[in-house]
Amino acid sequence: MARKNGLASRLYRGEVTYDIVGKRKRWYMLSAIILVLAIGGLLFRGLNLGVEFKGGAEFVTPSSACSIEQVRTAAATGGAADAIVTQLGENRIRVQTPVLTDQDSVKVVSGISTTCKVPVSEIRIQIVGATWGGEITKKALTGLLVFLIAVTLFLTIYFEWKMAVAAIVALIHDLVITIGIYALVGFEVTPATVIGLLTILGFSLYDTVVVFDKVKENTRGIVGQSKMTYSEAANLAVDQTIIRSINTSIVALLPVAAILFVGAGLLGGGTLKDLALALFVGTAAGAYSSIFVATPFLCQIKEREPAMKALAARVAARRSGAAKKAAVTDGNDQDAGVDAVAAGVAVAVGSTGSQEAKARIDRPHRQSGGRSQPKNQPRSKRSK
């Protein structure tokens, strides 16, 4: 019984509703603020590309006997003056340098080995040429473009092209926010980041398809009636799926948050950090966009269709007629009530008047016959 009267059940039956579609300007404004911050981070800070994309060399060494400053000095002595040195967890240090020659690479490794007192064999070395990094970037962009085209075709065939456009707008919204957060935070963009981006795009698409499938169900044959507009039917679909979207997002975010804050923060998993941030931000943005961006945008472009405009006019006319009829009915009921009161008063007054009239008629009879006095006899008869 409690489940039938729960919030999810009441939302599904339409007993409780939240006008998400009708308040789309509010959600657009919120998205605009976040997008401005994200784009500002991209323009003014830029992405911290890893060596896999921009080319260069990366050296990871145990750091039990050395500090970041000592390793930076050793790298500069070996010919890598612009090296970026960061701490990975508690006992590892990473050195990233531009593209080095073989001789400079050997010098850097030797300097790090001497400074940190570790064998050369324990230093992990990764050297990527600038050309290879460019190819990786090109392949990543190509994969993203193919993914977007495939998504557009699928949604157009399964739903319609306007739903496909709304879904792509939501996907781009999620992409820009995620990449912008990366720029603001300063996390390094690695191949794991690309994997995370593709993963969250799939999650965002899944959530959007769930909502759109319910929208399609609620709006099937909608032009043949005059009780509900397209936006209202779509808003009902959002109400019916919002609890599911929230629960799915929470279940997905909990393990990702554990990876990001525990695995990367406490355990020092650098690669996990790159993947987890993309998954965390993208999953949250995807859940938001499927409800507050994709569906309101779909309704906005659908309401421009002539059939939907005619439907909205019929719904408004019907509701206006119903309101007028209700007002007339209320007025008649009030008039009937007044007439009934007046009739009652008239009856009461009539009854009172009849009683008074009867009293006036009966009064002389009561006065004449109510008391008889003996007549005085003449004096001539008194003596007798």
Number of C-alpha atoms within 10 A of each C-alpha: 5 7 9 10 11 10 14 18 16 16 21 18 14 15 10 13 15 13 13 22 26 14 12 18 14 13 18 15 11 12 19 13 11 17 19 14 16 20 19 15 21 18 12 10 15 16 20 17 17 18 24 23 23 20 22 19 22 24 20 21 26 21 22 13 11 19 15 17 11 15 26 23 16 23 29 17 15 19 18 23 14 12 19 15 19 16 17 20 15 12 14 18 22 22 22 21 23 20 19 18 12 9 10 16 22 14 19 24 23 18 22 29 20 15 18 19 14 18 14 16 10 11 20 13 16 13 20 18 17 17 12 15 19 15 14 17 17 13 12 16 13 12 13 16 12 11 14 16 11 12 17 20 14 14 21 15 10 12 15 14 15 17 26 23 18 24 28 21 17 27 28 14 21 27 21 19 24 25 23 25 24 25 24 19 14 15 19 19 21 18 19 17 23 18 15 22 24 20 17 25 25 18 22 25 21 15 26 27 19 16 24 27 13 17 23 16 13 17 17 11 9 17 18 8 11 17 16 17 23 22 24 18 22 26 26 25 26 29 24 22 21 20 16 15 20 16 11 14 21 15 11 16 19 12 13 23 17 13 22 25 15 15 18 22 16 12 15 19 16 18 16 18 23 23 24 25 25 28 28 23 23 31 28 20 24 31 26 22 26 28 26 23 26 27 27 26 20 21 23 17 13 17 17 10 11 10 13 18 16 15 22 20 14 18 17 16 13 14 14 12 12 12 12 12 12 12 12 12 12 12 12 12 12 12 12 12 12 12 12 12 12 12 12 12 12 13 12 12 12 12 12 12 13 12 12 12 12 11 12 11 11 11 13 11 10 11 9 9 9 9 7 7 5 5 6 7 8 8 8 7 7 8 6 5
